[in-house]
Amino acid sequence: MNKTDLVEVVASRLEGSKAEASKAVEAVIAAIAHGIQTDEKVAISGFGTFLKKERAARRGINPATKEPMMIQASTTCSFKPAQALKEAI
């Protein structure tokens, strides 16, 4: 399922227009992103938790040349599903 499919499902469940559903989906995505940026964690009961994770700099290997290289530190997002979501899947 991609974002367009998600908007269609939301529109049908809300019995509204795709434009309204698109705004709702965008608002939820923006709220989750903002929550991760500011609080580093967004927990949605029954769905799961989005977490901000820091990755330290580390040594890696360039797959093309097989030579060692340094991989820079980075920040990423992870998702831990709730038990209810695990059971539904």
Sine and cosine of phi, psi and omega as CSV:
sin_phi,cos_phi,sin_psi,cos_psi,sin_omega,cos_omega
0.00,0.00,0.76,-0.65,0.08,-1.00
-0.96,-0.29,-0.08,-1.00,-0.08,-1.00
-0.89,0.45,-0.62,0.78,0.02,-1.00
-0.89,0.46,-0.69,0.73,0.05,-1.00
-0.89,0.46,-0.65,0.76,0.02,-1.00
-0.89,0.46,-0.68,0.73,0.04,-1.00
-0.87,0.49,-0.67,0.74,0.02,-1.00
-0.89,0.45,-0.67,0.74,0.02,-1.00
-0.91,0.42,-0.70,0.72,0.02,-1.00
-0.89,0.46,-0.67,0.74,0.01,-1.00
-0.88,0.47,-0.67,0.75,-0.02,-1.00
-0.94,0.34,-0.60,0.80,0.01,-1.00
-0.95,0.32,-0.55,0.83,0.02,-1.00
-1.00,0.05,-0.12,0.99,-0.07,-1.00
0.80,0.60,0.71,0.70,0.00,-1.00
-0.79,-0.62,-0.17,-0.98,-0.02,-1.00
-0.99,0.12,0.30,-0.95,0.04,-1.00
-0.92,0.38,-0.51,0.86,0.02,-1.00
-0.90,0.43,-0.69,0.72,0.03,-1.00
-0.91,0.41,-0.68,0.73,0.01,-1.00
-0.90,0.43,-0.63,0.78,0.03,-1.00
-0.89,0.45,-0.67,0.74,0.05,-1.00
-0.89,0.45,-0.64,0.77,0.01,-1.00
-0.91,0.42,-0.71,0.70,0.01,-1.00
-0.89,0.45,-0.71,0.70,0.03,-1.00
-0.87,0.50,-0.65,0.76,-0.01,-1.00
-0.91,0.42,-0.66,0.75,0.01,-1.00
-0.91,0.41,-0.70,0.71,0.01,-1.00
-0.88,0.47,-0.70,0.72,0.01,-1.00
-0.90,0.44,-0.64,0.76,0.01,-1.00
-0.91,0.41,-0.65,0.76,0.04,-1.00
-0.90,0.43,-0.72,0.70,0.01,-1.00
-0.87,0.49,-0.69,0.72,0.01,-1.00
-0.90,0.43,-0.66,0.75,0.03,-1.00
-0.88,0.47,-0.65,0.76,0.02,-1.00
-0.92,0.39,-0.65,0.76,0.00,-1.00
-0.91,0.42,-0.66,0.75,-0.10,-0.99
-1.00,-0.04,-0.68,0.74,-0.08,-1.00
-0.98,-0.20,-0.21,0.98,-0.02,-1.00
0.93,0.37,0.07,1.00,-0.01,-1.00
-0.37,-0.93,0.72,-0.69,0.10,-0.99
-0.76,-0.64,0.90,-0.43,-0.03,-1.00
-0.95,-0.32,0.83,-0.56,0.04,-1.00
-0.91,-0.42,0.93,-0.36,-0.08,-1.00
-0.83,0.55,0.76,-0.65,0.02,-1.00
0.99,0.13,-0.12,0.99,-0.01,-1.00
-0.90,-0.44,-0.85,0.52,0.01,-1.00
0.37,-0.93,-0.13,-0.99,-0.06,-1.00
-0.79,-0.61,0.76,-0.64,0.12,-0.99
-0.99,-0.10,0.77,-0.64,-0.06,-1.00
-0.82,-0.57,0.58,-0.82,0.12,-0.99
-1.00,-0.02,0.79,-0.61,-0.03,-1.00
-0.84,-0.55,0.64,-0.76,0.06,-1.00
-0.98,-0.18,0.75,-0.67,0.08,-1.00
-0.95,-0.32,0.80,-0.61,0.00,-1.00
-0.96,0.27,0.37,-0.93,0.10,-0.99
-0.90,0.43,0.57,-0.82,-0.04,-1.00
-0.48,-0.88,0.25,-0.97,0.02,-1.00
-1.00,0.00,0.69,-0.72,0.03,-1.00
-0.71,-0.70,-0.10,-1.00,0.02,-1.00
-0.80,-0.60,0.76,-0.65,0.07,-1.00
-0.94,0.34,0.89,-0.45,-0.07,-1.00
-0.91,0.41,-0.41,0.91,-0.02,-1.00
-0.98,0.21,-0.67,0.74,-0.08,-1.00
-0.96,-0.28,-0.18,0.98,-0.04,-1.00
0.90,0.44,0.29,0.96,0.01,-1.00
-1.00,-0.05,0.54,-0.84,0.04,-1.00
-0.92,0.40,0.52,-0.86,0.03,-1.00
-0.48,-0.88,0.34,-0.94,0.05,-1.00
-1.00,-0.09,0.74,-0.67,0.07,-1.00
-0.98,-0.20,0.81,-0.59,-0.07,-1.00
-0.93,0.38,0.43,-0.91,0.11,-0.99
-0.90,0.44,0.52,-0.86,-0.01,-1.00
-0.49,-0.87,0.24,-0.97,0.07,-1.00
-0.90,-0.44,0.69,-0.73,-0.02,-1.00
-0.65,-0.76,0.09,-1.00,0.00,-1.00
-0.88,-0.47,0.63,-0.77,0.08,-1.00
-0.78,-0.62,0.27,-0.96,-0.02,-1.00
-0.75,-0.66,0.76,-0.64,0.07,-1.00
-0.90,-0.44,0.93,-0.37,-0.05,-1.00
-0.93,0.36,0.54,-0.84,0.07,-1.00
-0.97,0.26,0.32,-0.95,-0.01,-1.00
-0.86,0.51,-0.62,0.78,0.01,-1.00
-0.89,0.47,-0.62,0.78,0.03,-1.00
-0.94,0.35,-0.66,0.75,0.03,-1.00
-0.86,0.51,-0.69,0.73,-0.01,-1.00
-0.93,0.38,-0.57,0.82,0.01,-1.00
-0.93,0.37,-0.51,0.86,-0.01,-1.00
-0.99,0.15,0.00,0.00,0.00,0.00
